[in-house]
Amino acid sequence: MPFTAYVFTSAQLVDIRRHCGYPLYGDGATVFPAPWVYRKYLAIEYRLQHMSTDEGNVVVNTYLANLTTLETAIPASSANLDTDQAAVWKHNRDEVAHRSQLFDSWRRRLCNFLGVPPGPNFGGSSNALVV
């Protein structure tokens, strides 16, 4: 049976790169690339261009769907920041932090599924550029 690569939309590719912590791709031209960043970028681009249809469906239907929901829930939780307690309802003071941690956990899962390290823009990443 011949291999058919999954074809992501441009918007899906942007979201995948962004969620994995990679900077925008633009037209693909490299401007002053740090060698280690460039190698990682090539790895994610290769994976995205050579993914089976079943794997692509998992990325879109499981990871992107959940990441979109989790990401939009973080700013939405700001509606509760002004109230600590109302009647029997008590605000979770750590709600934004908990939502951010859950979001980052799913971002790491996506990186692991793709088999690529988190990119240089991944929050809390251990990647650091030392000059």
C-alpha positions in Angstrom: 0.0 0.0 0.0 1.5 3.4 -1.0 2.3 5.9 1.7 0.1 9.0 1.7 1.4 12.0 3.7 -1.1 14.0 5.7 -1.5 17.5 4.3 -2.0 20.1 7.0 -3.6 23.5 6.2 -1.5 26.6 6.6 -3.3 27.6 9.8 -2.8 24.1 11.3 0.9 24.3 10.5 1.1 27.7 12.2 -0.7 26.3 15.3 1.5 23.2 15.5 4.7 25.2 15.3 3.5 27.8 17.8 2.3 25.2 20.3 5.6 23.4 20.1 7.4 26.6 20.8 8.9 27.3 17.3 9.0 30.8 15.9 7.1 31.7 12.8 8.2 30.1 9.5 7.4 33.0 7.1 8.6 32.1 3.7 11.1 29.6 5.0 14.1 31.9 4.5 16.7 31.7 7.3 18.1 34.8 8.8 21.1 34.4 11.1 20.1 30.9 12.3 21.6 29.5 15.4 22.8 26.0 14.3 21.0 24.2 17.1 17.7 26.0 16.5 17.9 25.3 12.8 18.5 21.6 13.3 15.4 21.4 15.6 13.4 23.4 13.1 14.4 21.0 10.3 13.3 18.1 12.5 9.8 19.5 13.1 9.4 20.5 9.4 10.4 17.1 8.2 8.0 15.4 10.6 5.1 17.7 9.5 5.8 16.9 5.8 6.2 13.2 6.2 3.3 12.2 8.6 0.9 9.5 7.8 -2.8 10.2 7.4 -3.6 8.5 10.7 -0.9 10.4 12.5 -2.1 13.7 11.1 -5.6 12.9 12.2 -4.4 12.4 15.7 -2.5 15.7 15.7 -5.6 17.6 14.4 -8.4 15.8 16.2 -6.7 15.2 19.6 -3.9 17.7 20.0 -5.0 20.8 18.1 -8.6 20.5 19.2 -7.6 20.2 22.9 -4.9 22.8 22.7 -7.3 25.4 21.2 -9.8 24.8 24.0 -7.1 25.0 26.7 -5.4 28.1 25.3 -8.7 30.0 25.0 -9.6 29.0 28.6 -6.6 30.8 30.0 -7.6 34.4 29.1 -11.3 33.5 29.7 -10.4 32.8 33.4 -9.5 36.5 33.8 -13.3 37.1 34.3 -12.9 35.6 37.8 -9.7 37.5 38.9 -11.6 40.3 40.6 -13.6 38.1 43.0 -12.1 36.0 45.7 -15.3 34.7 47.2 -19.0 35.2 46.5 -21.6 33.5 48.7 -20.5 29.8 48.8 -18.4 30.1 45.6 -14.7 30.6 46.3 -12.3 31.6 43.6 -9.3 29.4 42.9 -6.4 31.9 43.2 -4.2 29.7 41.1 -6.6 29.1 38.3 -4.6 30.9 35.6 -1.4 29.1 36.7 -3.2 25.7 36.8 -4.7 26.3 33.3 -1.3 27.4 32.0 0.4 24.3 33.4 -2.3 22.1 31.8 -1.9 23.9 28.5 1.9 23.5 28.6 1.5 19.8 29.5 -0.5 19.2 26.3 2.0 21.2 24.4 4.8 18.8 25.6 2.6 15.9 24.7 2.3 17.2 21.2 6.1 17.6 21.0 6.6 14.0 22.3 4.0 12.7 19.8 5.8 14.5 16.9 9.2 13.2 18.2 10.7 16.7 18.4 12.1 18.7 21.3 10.2 21.8 22.5 11.2 24.8 20.5 13.1 27.9 21.7 9.9 29.8 22.4 8.4 27.1 24.6 7.6 28.6 28.0 9.7 27.2 30.8 12.0 25.5 28.3 15.5 24.6 29.4 16.8 25.9 26.1 18.8 29.0 26.6 21.0 31.0 24.3 24.3 31.8 25.9 26.4 34.5 24.3 
